[in-house]
Amino acid sequence: MADLYPGSVDVESIGLGGAGDGEVWDYAKAHGFAIVSKDSDFAERSVLDSEPLKVIWIRLGNCSTSDVARALRSQYEAIRGFLEEDSET
């Protein structure tokens, strides 16, 4: 995914594989990341947080990692637009 989303990391590679949602949220916030997840908790938290993160909620049901990668690739333009919203002001 680095070709389309340079600088992306996954929780395993940064030592947060077994971390709770709060730890992942705090890490993403501290490092300026958006969160991509199949977990609705992150999407819900983004609505409630006073300084929300950008959250991309993958709603594909039971699927493989390659299915998620295909979805992220096929929706690249929409995702890029979403991530750039409000960052240009």
Backbone as CSV, one residue per row, in Angstrom:
resi,resn,N_x,N_y,N_z,CA_x,CA_y,CA_z,C_x,C_y,C_z
1,MET,0.802,-1.196,0.000,0.000,0.000,0.000,0.849,1.265,0.000
2,ALA,2.143,1.116,0.245,3.021,2.289,0.345,3.067,3.096,-0.950
3,ASP,2.770,2.463,-2.094,2.783,3.206,-3.348,1.670,4.249,-3.398
4,LEU,0.518,3.962,-2.802,-0.589,4.919,-2.775,-0.662,5.706,-1.466
5,TYR,-0.276,5.075,-0.395,-0.389,5.692,0.931,0.977,5.695,1.621
6,PRO,1.911,6.504,1.124,3.252,6.524,1.707,3.203,6.976,3.171
7,GLY,4.051,6.366,3.977,4.110,6.704,5.393,3.116,5.941,6.246
8,SER,2.292,5.124,5.613,1.333,4.323,6.365,2.055,3.280,7.202
9,VAL,1.477,2.973,8.346,2.003,1.909,9.207,0.832,1.069,9.686
10,ASP,1.138,-0.148,10.092,0.104,-0.974,10.702,0.452,-1.164,12.175
11,VAL,-0.537,-1.492,12.969,-0.326,-1.560,14.412,0.750,-2.564,14.793
12,GLU,0.858,-3.646,14.072,1.897,-4.654,14.370,3.294,-4.063,14.220
13,SER,3.512,-3.305,13.169,4.857,-2.795,12.882,5.316,-1.720,13.862
14,ILE,4.379,-1.127,14.607,4.764,-0.098,15.582,4.600,-0.589,17.019
15,GLY,4.426,-1.900,17.165,4.357,-2.496,18.492,3.036,-2.326,19.209
16,LEU,1.968,-2.058,18.477,0.657,-1.882,19.096,-0.326,-2.981,18.699
17,GLY,0.201,-4.118,18.292,-0.662,-5.213,17.833,-1.681,-5.668,18.862
18,GLY,-1.326,-5.679,20.129,-2.253,-6.103,21.168,-2.824,-4.948,21.962
19,ALA,-2.615,-3.743,21.480,-3.031,-2.550,22.227,-4.537,-2.334,22.150
20,GLY,-5.046,-1.623,23.125,-6.450,-1.250,23.116,-6.703,-0.095,22.169
21,ASP,-7.968,0.151,21.914,-8.350,1.226,21.001,-7.797,2.579,21.445
22,GLY,-7.809,2.836,22.744,-7.331,4.120,23.254,-5.867,4.351,22.953
23,GLU,-5.067,3.301,23.087,-3.636,3.424,22.786,-3.407,3.689,21.305
24,VAL,-4.155,2.982,20.467,-4.027,3.183,19.014,-4.460,4.600,18.661
25,TRP,-5.561,5.057,19.230,-6.078,6.408,18.986,-5.036,7.448,19.382
26,ASP,-4.481,7.302,20.589,-3.498,8.262,21.077,-2.251,8.291,20.202
27,TYR,-1.801,7.125,19.755,-0.630,7.059,18.876,-0.925,7.781,17.557
28,ALA,-2.081,7.475,16.979,-2.454,8.106,15.703,-2.543,9.619,15.862
29,LYS,-3.136,10.069,16.943,-3.275,11.506,17.174,-1.904,12.158,17.345
30,ALA,-1.027,11.527,18.122,0.304,12.083,18.384,1.163,12.154,17.131
31,HIS,0.905,11.268,16.167,1.741,11.196,14.968,1.045,11.698,13.706
32,GLY,-0.146,12.259,13.857,-0.846,12.828,12.703,-1.384,11.816,11.717
33,PHE,-1.748,10.646,12.202,-2.275,9.592,11.335,-3.794,9.599,11.299
34,ALA,-4.330,9.109,10.209,-5.730,8.715,10.138,-5.762,7.245,10.560
35,ILE,-6.921,6.751,10.905,-7.068,5.346,11.283,-7.936,4.656,10.251
36,VAL,-7.484,3.495,9.804,-8.263,2.639,8.917,-8.590,1.392,9.727
37,SER,-9.876,1.089,9.841,-10.271,-0.024,10.700,-11.603,-0.608,10.264
38,LYS,-11.788,-1.876,10.581,-13.089,-2.512,10.405,-13.926,-2.364,11.670
39,ASP,-13.344,-1.801,12.711,-13.980,-1.653,14.017,-14.808,-0.371,14.069
40,SER,-16.088,-0.492,14.346,-16.961,0.689,14.405,-16.615,1.610,15.568
41,ASP,-15.918,1.101,16.582,-15.567,1.932,17.743,-14.781,3.178,17.346
42,PHE,-13.869,3.040,16.386,-13.079,4.202,15.966,-13.949,5.242,15.264
43,ALA,-14.857,4.786,14.434,-15.756,5.710,13.742,-16.639,6.439,14.747
44,GLU,-17.140,5.720,15.726,-17.976,6.331,16.755,-17.169,7.335,17.579
45,ARG,-15.949,6.974,17.924,-15.113,7.874,18.719,-14.795,9.155,17.949
46,SER,-14.636,9.047,16.644,-14.308,10.236,15.850,-15.437,11.259,15.883
47,VAL,-16.658,10.798,16.102,-17.803,11.704,16.196,-17.846,12.367,17.574
48,LEU,-17.420,11.634,18.599,-17.532,12.121,19.975,-16.324,12.913,20.461
49,ASP,-15.174,12.705,19.855,-13.933,13.335,20.318,-13.932,14.828,20.001
50,SER,-13.432,15.629,20.930,-13.394,17.077,20.699,-12.354,17.462,19.642
51,GLU,-11.348,16.631,19.451,-10.350,16.823,18.395,-10.259,15.519,17.613
52,PRO,-11.247,15.265,16.758,-11.331,13.952,16.113,-10.231,13.694,15.092
53,LEU,-9.962,12.430,14.919,-9.069,11.969,13.861,-9.908,11.633,12.636
54,LYS,-9.255,11.554,11.503,-9.909,11.031,10.313,-9.936,9.504,10.471
55,VAL,-11.104,8.918,10.288,-11.268,7.472,10.409,-11.910,6.953,9.138
56,ILE,-11.290,5.948,8.567,-11.840,5.255,7.407,-12.335,3.914,7.925
57,TRP,-13.649,3.776,7.952,-14.287,2.584,8.497,-14.552,1.620,7.347
58,ILE,-13.845,0.508,7.351,-13.988,-0.524,6.322,-15.179,-1.390,6.695
59,ARG,-16.197,-1.355,5.881,-17.426,-2.091,6.180,-17.648,-3.184,5.147
60,LEU,-16.766,-4.178,5.171,-16.832,-5.268,4.204,-17.275,-6.595,4.811
61,GLY,-17.539,-6.624,6.095,-17.897,-7.895,6.716,-16.673,-8.795,6.824
62,ASN,-16.910,-10.079,6.839,-15.823,-11.040,6.962,-15.073,-11.111,5.632
63,CYS,-13.821,-10.646,5.637,-13.053,-10.608,4.398,-11.566,-10.743,4.708
64,SER,-10.803,-10.918,3.672,-9.356,-11.083,3.821,-8.654,-9.729,3.803
65,THR,-7.403,-9.748,4.209,-6.572,-8.543,4.150,-6.456,-8.060,2.708
66,SER,-6.361,-8.988,1.774,-6.254,-8.577,0.369,-7.553,-7.916,-0.113
67,ASP,-8.700,-8.326,0.427,-9.959,-7.660,0.089,-9.950,-6.213,0.577
68,VAL,-9.438,-6.000,1.787,-9.335,-4.651,2.334,-8.381,-3.819,1.481
69,ALA,-7.247,-4.395,1.119,-6.271,-3.686,0.286,-6.887,-3.298,-1.052
70,ARG,-7.640,-4.201,-1.661,-8.311,-3.893,-2.930,-9.292,-2.726,-2.757
71,ALA,-10.028,-2.731,-1.661,-10.990,-1.646,-1.411,-10.266,-0.317,-1.237
72,LEU,-9.174,-0.322,-0.491,-8.413,0.919,-0.289,-7.813,1.414,-1.595
73,ARG,-7.389,0.510,-2.438,-6.850,0.898,-3.743,-7.948,1.435,-4.658
74,SER,-9.073,0.757,-4.682,-10.139,1.162,-5.608,-10.781,2.485,-5.195
75,GLN,-10.688,2.829,-3.935,-11.287,4.069,-3.436,-10.246,5.154,-3.168
76,TYR,-9.080,5.019,-3.777,-7.971,5.930,-3.513,-8.357,7.404,-3.664
77,GLU,-8.985,7.772,-4.755,-9.310,9.183,-4.998,-10.243,9.723,-3.923
78,ALA,-11.265,8.961,-3.561,-12.204,9.395,-2.525,-11.501,9.503,-1.170
79,ILE,-10.653,8.543,-0.864,-9.926,8.558,0.406,-8.970,9.743,0.447
80,ARG,-8.250,9.958,-0.627,-7.326,11.087,-0.677,-8.064,12.408,-0.462
81,GLY,-9.204,12.560,-1.114,-10.002,13.770,-0.931,-10.449,13.938,0.505
82,PHE,-10.895,12.857,1.119,-11.329,12.897,2.511,-10.169,13.289,3.437
83,LEU,-9.016,12.700,3.204,-7.861,12.991,4.064,-7.363,14.420,3.897
84,GLU,-7.546,14.985,2.719,-7.094,16.352,2.458,-8.089,17.408,2.907
85,GLU,-9.345,17.045,3.180,-10.344,17.999,3.648,-9.842,18.701,4.902
86,ASP,-10.026,19.988,4.948,-9.657,20.810,6.096,-8.153,20.904,6.362
87,SER,-7.343,20.155,5.651,-5.895,20.245,5.871,-5.285,21.335,5.004
88,GLU,-6.047,21.894,4.089,-5.532,22.918,3.194,-5.810,24.324,3.699
89,THR,-6.473,24.453,4.847,-6.791,25.788,5.359,-5.768,26.268,6.345
